[in-house]
């Protein structure tokens, strides 16, 4: 045995081999995912831009319009809605747009802290629901915009429908 090096015991060798065998497939899987889901940066920038414009336009809505979005969501909520919600989560993971998601979540959270209609003394009376309803519906529409290039059009349509009459999606692409 060389001086300064201790030989691994058999149980340590097994532990090291197990660690390596678990890590190698994970690394290979991650590399395949990177290749398979290479993100087109131009498309991502466009999607982030549309989502940011959505947040800005949402902040300008009046309390009555926000109430309409929530009532529309109440009519849409069901299996199709929740399948579309799951599809958004899957596409964020598949495209690895985590940093974009985080930045957008910060933006919409800030918007809700500053929105005058959200800070009214009794907003629930004006919108017919608790304030977090508008936050949930708006956040999900924003995230659907983030992955709209990958999302089934039916999923985007159902998630964006509460806002469609107030913030037409086509306007989010214009300069």
N, C-alpha and C positions, 0 to 999 in steps of 0.2 A: 504494500500500500504506500502511496506517495505521502510524504509528510505534509500536513496541513489540510489534507482532504480526508474526510470520513466517508466510508462507504455507506450508502443508504441501506437501511434495514429492509427486509422483504415487504413489510406492511407499508413503509414509506414509498417504496418503489411502486406498489399497487396504487397508492393514493396519487402519486405523480402521474402514472399512466392514466388513471381515471380522469384526472383534471385535464390532461392533454387531449384525451379522446372526447371529452365534452366540449372543449374549446375549439378544436379543429373544425367540427361540423358547424358550429355557430359562426366561426369566421368565414367559412366557405359559403354558408347560407347568406350572410350579410353581403359578401362580395357579389353573389348571384343577384341579390335584391338590388344592389346598386346598379348593376348592369341592366337588369330587367326593367327597373323603374327609374331610369335616368331622367332627371327632371329637366325639361326644357325651360331654361331660365327666363326667356322672353315671355312664355306663356305664364309662368309663375308671377312675374312682375305685373303682367296684365291682370291676372286674377287678384293679386294683392291690391292693385290700384282700384279695381272695381269694388272690392270689399271695403276699402277705405272710403271711397266715395259714398257707398251705401251708408256707412256709419255717419258721415257728415250730413247726408240727406235725412237719415232717421232722426238725428238730433234736431232738425228743423221742423219736424212734424208737430202738429198741435195735438192736444190731449184727446180730442174727439177722434182724430184719425188713428191715434194709437189704440183707442178703444175698438175701432173697426178691425184693426189687425188682429186683436186678441179674439174678438167674436168670430172672425173668419177662421182663425186657428181652432177654436172650439168646434167648429163645424167639420174641420179637416182631420182632427185628431182621431187616430185609429190605426189599424194595422199598416196601411199604406204609409202613413206619416212616420211611424216608428221604423219601418223598413228603410225609408229614405234617410232617416236620422242615422241608422246603423251604416248605411252606404257612405255617408259623409265621413264617419269615423274610419271606415275601412280605407277610403281613398286618401285621407290625410296620412294614415299609416303607410299605405302603399307608395305614396309619393314622397314620404318623409318630409312633409312641409310643417314640421314641428315648430321651427323658429318663426315661420310666418304666422302660424296659428297663435303662438304666444304673443307676438306683437299685436295682432288683431284683437285678441282677448283683452289686452291692456288698453287698447284704444276704445273699445266698446264699454269697458268698465269705467273708464274715465268719463266717457260721454254720459253714462247713466248717473254718475256722481254730480255732473254739472247740469243736466237737463232740467229746465225749470218745471216741466210738466211732471217729471219723476219726483221732484222735491216738494210738490204741493202737500198741504196738510192732510188731505184725504184723497189721494189719487185713485184709490180703489173705487170710490163712488163714480168718478168720471169715466173710468174705463170698464167698469163692470167686472173687475178681477183684481187680484193682488198685483202689485208692481212687478214682482219677479216674472210674471207671465210674459210681459212685454220684453223683459230681458232675455228670457229663454227663447222666445220666437225670433227676436232680432238677432241674437247670437247664432242661432242655427242657420238663419238665412245668410248671414255674413260668412259663416264657414262653408256653406254650400257654394257660395260665390268663389271662395278660395280654391275649390276643387271642381268647379263647373266644367273644366276642360276634360275631366275624367268621369264625371258623374253621369249616370243615366239621365237623359232629358226629363223623363217622368218624375224622377226624384227631385231634380232641381225645381221643376214646375210646382210640385206640391209644397215644397219647403219655402219657396219664394212667393207663393200665391197670396199670403196675407199682406204683402207689401206691394204687389204688382200694380195696383191702381194708384198708389201714392208715389212710388219710386220705380218707374218702368226700367226693367233691366237694361234695355238698349241704351238708355241715357247714361248708364254707368260706364259705358265704353267710349263715349264721346269725350273730347277734350274740353 
